[in-house]
């Protein structure tokens, strides 16, 4: 027994033809479809909507993750964390704003005056 009905095959053929002509657009974003796999998916979903015989969408498989040794997990985590920080620093760099310098403090001014006086006295 066939998995797909002839009607679904026609829908896929029609969507592929539209894609090759550059007329096929995706649903929500309305962007031009250039990937043949996406065109097939659109054709099948349209056939489903019209009630043609099409298998259900494949469900995501839940795969149990294997317990990795601690040393490996720590190294991978450290490497992964390092990359986003670099990107964040690069992105933040162009956003620098002009910062006004604060007026010098009285104490700093006095120390500078004392240093100047001692240099002139010693010379």
C-alpha beads as a LAMMPS data file, in Angstrom:
LAMMPS data file: protein, C-alpha beads

123 atoms
122 bonds

1 atom types
1 bond types

-500.0 500.0 xlo xhi
-500.0 500.0 ylo yhi
-500.0 500.0 zlo zhi

Masses

1 110.0

Atoms # bond

1 1 1 0.000 0.000 0.000
2 1 1 1.311 3.443 -0.949
3 1 1 2.344 5.887 1.765
4 1 1 1.451 8.977 -0.255
5 1 1 -1.662 9.577 -2.335
6 1 1 -1.428 10.790 -5.952
7 1 1 -2.925 14.121 -4.848
8 1 1 -0.024 14.679 -2.427
9 1 1 2.451 13.893 -5.215
10 1 1 0.778 16.500 -7.414
11 1 1 0.975 19.107 -4.644
12 1 1 4.701 18.441 -4.160
13 1 1 5.270 18.613 -7.914
14 1 1 3.394 21.909 -8.090
15 1 1 5.343 23.438 -5.193
16 1 1 8.667 22.317 -6.730
17 1 1 7.679 23.923 -10.022
18 1 1 6.799 27.181 -8.237
19 1 1 10.118 27.082 -6.375
20 1 1 12.068 26.689 -9.615
21 1 1 10.202 29.630 -11.137
22 1 1 10.914 31.697 -8.006
23 1 1 7.235 32.131 -7.109
24 1 1 7.059 29.860 -4.039
25 1 1 7.053 31.755 -0.754
26 1 1 7.112 30.499 2.818
27 1 1 4.044 31.001 4.986
28 1 1 4.823 33.242 7.929
29 1 1 7.813 35.278 6.732
30 1 1 6.722 35.350 3.077
31 1 1 10.353 34.916 1.981
32 1 1 11.233 33.245 -1.314
33 1 1 11.866 29.490 -0.955
34 1 1 15.135 28.308 -2.547
35 1 1 15.622 24.949 -0.824
36 1 1 14.023 21.932 -2.581
37 1 1 13.479 20.177 0.766
38 1 1 11.479 23.147 1.996
39 1 1 9.428 23.107 -1.217
40 1 1 8.611 19.425 -0.660
41 1 1 7.607 20.143 2.940
42 1 1 5.311 22.963 1.806
43 1 1 3.701 20.706 -0.823
44 1 1 3.090 17.945 1.734
45 1 1 1.633 20.346 4.301
46 1 1 -0.745 21.774 1.657
47 1 1 -1.794 18.234 0.724
48 1 1 -2.381 17.459 4.407
49 1 1 -4.559 20.547 4.719
50 1 1 -6.698 19.362 1.777
51 1 1 -7.121 15.921 3.335
52 1 1 -4.797 13.924 1.046
53 1 1 -3.180 10.761 2.355
54 1 1 0.179 11.847 3.778
55 1 1 2.051 10.289 6.727
56 1 1 2.152 12.296 9.936
57 1 1 5.032 14.661 10.563
58 1 1 8.010 12.880 12.121
59 1 1 8.108 13.493 15.854
60 1 1 11.357 14.586 17.436
61 1 1 13.241 11.704 18.944
62 1 1 14.136 11.989 22.585
63 1 1 17.607 10.561 22.982
64 1 1 18.944 9.927 26.457
65 1 1 22.341 11.551 26.839
66 1 1 25.158 9.320 27.979
67 1 1 26.969 10.308 31.150
68 1 1 30.315 11.729 30.065
69 1 1 33.411 11.673 32.260
70 1 1 33.730 14.767 34.458
71 1 1 37.051 15.932 32.995
72 1 1 35.704 16.046 29.472
73 1 1 32.528 17.833 30.450
74 1 1 34.467 20.525 32.315
75 1 1 36.826 21.145 29.392
76 1 1 34.009 21.367 26.863
77 1 1 32.030 23.699 29.087
78 1 1 35.056 25.967 29.544
79 1 1 35.679 26.128 25.802
80 1 1 32.033 26.853 25.030
81 1 1 31.802 29.591 27.620
82 1 1 34.955 31.309 26.359
83 1 1 33.645 31.890 22.830
84 1 1 30.500 33.903 23.684
85 1 1 32.476 36.219 25.956
86 1 1 34.822 37.139 23.107
87 1 1 31.865 37.850 20.862
88 1 1 30.210 39.939 23.552
89 1 1 33.366 42.008 23.970
90 1 1 33.655 42.540 20.218
91 1 1 30.028 43.580 19.953
92 1 1 30.260 45.920 22.934
93 1 1 33.365 47.722 21.628
94 1 1 31.693 49.912 18.985
95 1 1 29.031 51.050 21.449
96 1 1 31.404 53.113 23.571
97 1 1 30.007 56.463 24.560
98 1 1 31.842 59.659 25.370
99 1 1 32.445 59.783 29.104
100 1 1 32.966 63.091 30.852
101 1 1 36.029 63.173 33.024
102 1 1 35.350 64.048 36.615
103 1 1 36.959 67.160 38.026
104 1 1 40.201 66.375 39.902
105 1 1 39.820 65.957 43.638
106 1 1 41.252 68.547 46.005
107 1 1 43.536 66.003 47.639
108 1 1 45.045 64.991 44.282
109 1 1 45.528 68.650 43.379
110 1 1 47.365 69.311 46.657
111 1 1 49.661 66.290 46.160
112 1 1 50.488 67.413 42.639
113 1 1 51.294 70.917 43.915
114 1 1 53.535 69.481 46.666
115 1 1 55.399 67.328 44.123
116 1 1 55.950 70.268 41.818
117 1 1 57.218 72.375 44.688
118 1 1 59.630 69.667 45.819
119 1 1 61.008 69.233 42.292
120 1 1 61.623 72.947 41.897
121 1 1 63.206 73.199 45.349
122 1 1 65.536 70.246 44.686
123 1 1 66.646 71.561 41.300

Bonds

1 1 1 2
2 1 2 3
3 1 3 4
4 1 4 5
5 1 5 6
6 1 6 7
7 1 7 8
8 1 8 9
9 1 9 10
10 1 10 11
11 1 11 12
12 1 12 13
13 1 13 14
14 1 14 15
15 1 15 16
16 1 16 17
17 1 17 18
18 1 18 19
19 1 19 20
20 1 20 21
21 1 21 22
22 1 22 23
23 1 23 24
24 1 24 25
25 1 25 26
26 1 26 27
27 1 27 28
28 1 28 29
29 1 29 30
30 1 30 31
31 1 31 32
32 1 32 33
33 1 33 34
34 1 34 35
35 1 35 36
36 1 36 37
37 1 37 38
38 1 38 39
39 1 39 40
40 1 40 41
41 1 41 42
42 1 42 43
43 1 43 44
44 1 44 45
45 1 45 46
46 1 46 47
47 1 47 48
48 1 48 49
49 1 49 50
50 1 50 51
51 1 51 52
52 1 52 53
53 1 53 54
54 1 54 55
55 1 55 56
56 1 56 57
57 1 57 58
58 1 58 59
59 1 59 60
60 1 60 61
61 1 61 62
62 1 62 63
63 1 63 64
64 1 64 65
65 1 65 66
66 1 66 67
67 1 67 68
68 1 68 69
69 1 69 70
70 1 70 71
71 1 71 72
72 1 72 73
73 1 73 74
74 1 74 75
75 1 75 76
76 1 76 77
77 1 77 78
78 1 78 79
79 1 79 80
80 1 80 81
81 1 81 82
82 1 82 83
83 1 83 84
84 1 84 85
85 1 85 86
86 1 86 87
87 1 87 88
88 1 88 89
89 1 89 90
90 1 90 91
91 1 91 92
92 1 92 93
93 1 93 94
94 1 94 95
95 1 95 96
96 1 96 97
97 1 97 98
98 1 98 99
99 1 99 100
100 1 100 101
101 1 101 102
102 1 102 103
103 1 103 104
104 1 104 105
105 1 105 106
106 1 106 107
107 1 107 108
108 1 108 109
109 1 109 110
110 1 110 111
111 1 111 112
112 1 112 113
113 1 113 114
114 1 114 115
115 1 115 116
116 1 116 117
117 1 117 118
118 1 118 119
119 1 119 120
120 1 120 121
121 1 121 122
122 1 122 123
